[in-house]
Amino acid sequence: MAINLSGGLSAISQVHDSSAINNGHIVIGSGVQNAVAMRVEAGPNALALNNGVIDINGRAQFQPAENIGMLVLDSGSGGRVGNTGTINLNGDNSTAMKIIARDGNSASAFSGGTINVNGDADSIFSTINTAVWLTGQEGSSVKADLSGPINLNGNSAVGIRAEGNATVNVTSDAVPRLNGGQYQIGVYAIGPEARINLPANGSYTTSNWFNTLFRYQDGAIFDGRGMTLTADTFFSTGVMGSGDGTQVYTHGATINIGQIATGLVIENGALGIIDANTQINITADTGRAALVDGMKRNLVGDYIDPNSKPSDDSLLINHAAINGAADWQNGLVAANHAQLINTGNITFGGREPMPLKPIPVQPSSTVAISA
């Protein structure tokens, strides 16, 4: 039997500049939805710490309401709010730490403890398990400092999500680890003011089918400077840039692409620029360097509305050399009114390669070649 806690229920709830510390074990049961383990609201100088263990097991029904480990609302900007213990997401549609700033306020939290996303959600039916989720509403600002491990073990999991006026500072120990689930997203940024500051010279690798290392959308800006990105599992993607105003710059990154995988996807009005210092290595058959598309995909890679008019503003510019020796490899692909400009050298050694490929799913894709 599903227990739907109308209006929400919190194991520990605090308001204003109060103090609460969990040194014990909080469990949100498998039949529970719309519950919070620790909640702090309107406490800019509040003290709210999880030093113990929080288990979120809720899987009450098909598409259950969200359960949350730590919910931080307009709190922590001058206090100390965060996780030094362990938060385990074992159910469906849960968030370990959710930090929200509203109505011109600020919010801030940290995690030096461990977050394990173990349960399987189902992003095909719009449920996601998220380790850390920040939202800074208009006129507000939210920040998180992450130094503890984030382990993505289940299906349909997101490591770090930042939207609106949100800033996340991530140490090397806190970079989300994609450990085997399908439909995982390591880092997810939404909006032009979303900033996720990652450690220099990081290396990122997919672990299972349909993984995406980075998804930036609706005006967010991706900078791949110093990164090594390896998308080497079936239907995986290194970087997805989606929506008007979104900008993806590789800035000398190394991009390794495996079987039935894609390095970059630029779609629905986004801009992608692959500079000449970027190294693109397609290491297996059927790998694809990059796709530019006028249509928009959801989190599982399906078109949101296949019958909608594609954007005419999707643009991918490639200056880098692209190399591959296996069979049936694709270099650069344009689809659905998208624009593609290539000045780089594309060299393939396998059978039936496709260096440049316009796909007229909906006609009028444009390809320009100057190499």
N, C-alpha and C positions, 0 to 999 in steps of 0.2 A: 504494500500500500504506500503510495506517495504522500508525503507530508509536505504540503505547500504552506509555507509560513507567510501568510499574507501580510505585507508590510515589512517583512524581514524580522529575523531574530538574531541577536548577537550573544555569543557566550560571554564576551567581555565588551562592555560599551562605556565609552567615556566622552564627555563634552567639555569644551573650554580647556583651560590650562591645567588639566588634572594629570594624574600619574597612574599608570597601570603596567604591571610587569607579569608576564606569564612565564613561570618556571616549571610548569606542569605539562599535561598532555590534553589537548583539546581535540575532540573528534566530532566531525559533522557526518552523521550516519548515511548509509547508502540510500535510504528512503527519503532523505531530506533535500529540499531545494529552497532557494531564496534565503539562505542563511549566511551569517558572517561569524567567523571565529573571534576576531578582535576588530573593533570599530572605534575610531576616534574622529570627532567632528568639531570644527570651530575652535581648535586649540593651537594657535600659532606657537605657543611655548609649552605644549604638552610633552609629557614623557610617556611613550607607549612602546614597549619592547616585548618581542617574543624571544625568550631565551630557551624555551622548551620545544615541544613538538606539536605541530598542527597537522592533523590528517583530514583531508576533505575527500570523503568517499561518495558524495551524492551522485546518484544515478537513478533518480526517482521515477522517470518515465521517459518516453521518446521526447527529445528536445526539452530537457528539463530547464527550469529557471536557474540562473547563475548562483553558485555558491562562491564565497570569497574567504581567503585566509586572513588577510589584513586589509581593511578598507580605511583609507586615509582621506578625509574630506576637509579641505581648507585648514590643514593642520601641519605642524612640524617645521615651519619655516624658521622659527627661532628656538625650537626645542630639540628633542631627540626621539625620533620615531623610526622604528625599523625592526629588522629580523636578524638576530644573531644565532638563532636555533635552526630548526628544520621545518620546512613546509612541504608536505607531500600531497600532490593532486592525484588521487586514485580513481576519481569518478569521471563525469562527463560535464562539459560546459562550466568549468571552474576557473578561478583566477587566484593565484597565490598572493600577490600584492597588487592592489589597485589604488592608485594615488590620483586624486581629482582636485583641481582648483576651479572655483566657480565665483561668479559675481564680483570680479575684481580682486579676489583673494589669492593667496599663494599657498602652495603645499609642497612639502619636502619629506622624503623618506630615504632609507638606506637598506641594503641587505649585505651583510657580511657572512650570513649563514648559508645554508644549502636549500635550494629549491629543486625538488624532483617532480617532474611532470610524468607520472607513470601511467595514468589511465588513458583509455582510448576515447576521444571525442569523435565527432563525425561532421567534418566541415562540408561534406556533400549536402547534409541537411542542416547546415548553419550552426553547428555547435563547435566550439573551440576551447581547448584548455590553454591558458596563458600564464606564463611565469610572472612577468612584471608588465603592468599596463598603466601608462600615464596618460591623462587627459588634461590639457590646459585650455579651458574654455575662453572665449573672446574676452580680452581685458584682464585675464588671469594668467598665472604662471605656475608651472609645476616642475619639480626637479627630483631626480633620484641618483644616488651614488651606489654603484653595485661593485662589490669586490668578492662575493662568494659564488660558489658554483651554481650554474643553472643547467640541469640535465633534462633533455627532452627525450623521453623513452617511449612515449605512447604515440598513437596516431593523432593527426590533426592538432598539433601543438605549436604554439608560438613562444619564442624565447622572450624577446623584448619588443613591446609595442608602445610607440610614442605618437600622440596626435595632438594637434593644436600647438599652443605655446608650451612646449615640453622639451626638457633637456635631460639626457641620461648620460652619465659618466661611467664608463665601463673599464675595469682593469682586465688584464689578461686572464685572471682566474675566473672572471665572471662572464666571459664570452660564452654564449649558449652552445652547448654541445649537442649536436644532432646524433642521437645514439641508436637509431634503428627504426623509428616509426615512419609511416607514410604520411604524406601531406604535411610535413613540418615546414615552418618558416623560422629561420634563425632571428632575423632582425626586420622589423616592420615599422616604417615611418609614414605618417600621414600628415600632409600640409606643409606649407613653406616655412613654418616656424618650428617644426619638429627637428630636433638635433640629437643624434646618438653618437657620442664621442667614443670611438673605439681605440684600443691600443695601437701604436705604430707597428707597421710591418706584420700584421696579423695574417694567419693562414686559416682558411675556412673550407670545410669539406662536407658534402652531402653524405647521407648514410643509407638512404632507402629511396624507393620510387616516389616520384612526385614531390621531392623536397625542393625548397627555394631558400637559398642562403640569405638574400636580401630582397625585400619588396618595398619599394619607395613609390608613393602615389600622391596625387592631388597637390602637386607643387613641391614635394620634398626633393631635396638635392642629395645625390649620392656621389661620394668622392672615393675612388678606389686606390688612391695613392698608397703605394707600398704593400698592397694586399696580394695574396695568392689565393685565388678562388678555384676550387676543384668541384665541378659538377660532373660526377662520374657514375651516377646511378640512373636507371631508366626514367625518362621523362622529368629529370631534374633540371633546375635552372640556377645559374649563378646569380644574376641580378635581373629583377623585374622592375622596370620603370613604367608607371601607368598614370595617365590623366594629364590634362592641361597644366602646363607650368612645371611639370616634373622634369628634372634634369639629371642625367647619368653621365658622369665623366670617369673614364677608367684611369687616367693619369698614371700610366706606366705600370698598371697591374699585370700580374701573370694570371692567365685564365686557362685552365686545363679542362677539357671537355671530353667526356666518355661516351659510351654507347647510348644512342637515343636520348641524348642530353643537349642542352642549349646553353651557351655562355651568357648571352644577353637577350632579353625580350623588351622591346621599346614599343609602347602601344597607346592608342587613344589620346593622341595629342602630345605625348611626351617627346623629349629630345634626348638622343644618346650620341655621345662623341667618343670614339675610340681613337686615342692619339697614336702617333707612330711609335712611341716607346712601349706601348702595350704588347705583351707577348701572348699570342693566342695559339694554343697547341690542341689540336683535335687528335685524341689518342686512340680512338676506336671507331669501328664502322658505324655509319648512320649518325655520327655526331654533327652538330650544327653550331657554327660560330655565333650567329646573331639573327634575330627575327625582328622586323619592324612591321607593325600592324595597326590599322586604323580602328579596329574593334577593341573592346574592353573585356577582360576576363575576371572571373571571381577567384576566390582563394584556392580553388581546386583546378583552375586552369581552363574552365569552360566559359564560352561567351555568355555574358550576362543577358544580352538580348540579341540573338543572331539576326533579327530583322531590323535592328536600328541602323540609322545612317552612320557609316564610319566617319571618324575624324579625318579631315584632309591635312592635318598639321603634324601627324606623327613623322618624325625625321630621325634617321640614323646616318651618321657620317663616320666612315671608317678610313683611317690613315694607316692602320697597322698591317703588317704582313700576317697572313694566315696560312698555316702549314698543316698538312695531314697526309698520311700514307696508307690508311685503311680504305676499305671499300664504301661506296655509297655515302660519302660525306657531303655535307652542304656548307657552303661558306656563308653567304649573306642572303637572306630571304625577305622579300617585301610582299605585303598582302593588304588588300582592302583599303585602297586610296593612300597607302603610306608612301613616303619618299625615302629613297636610299641613294646615298652618294658614296662611292668607293674610290680612293686614290691609292690603296695599298696593293701589294702583290699577293695573289692567292695561288698557292702551289699545292696540288694534290697528286698523289702517286698511286691511288687505288683504282678499282674499277668503278665506272659510272659515277664520277664525281659531279657535283653541281656547284661551281664556284659562286655564281650569282643567279638568283631565281625569283622572278616575279610570279606571284600566285594571284590570278584574277578571280578569287572567290566572289568579291564584288569588284568590278573592273576599275581601272585607272590608277593602279600602283605605278610609281615612277622610279626607274633605276637609271642612275647616271654613273658612267665609268670613265675614269681618266688615268688609270694605271696601265 
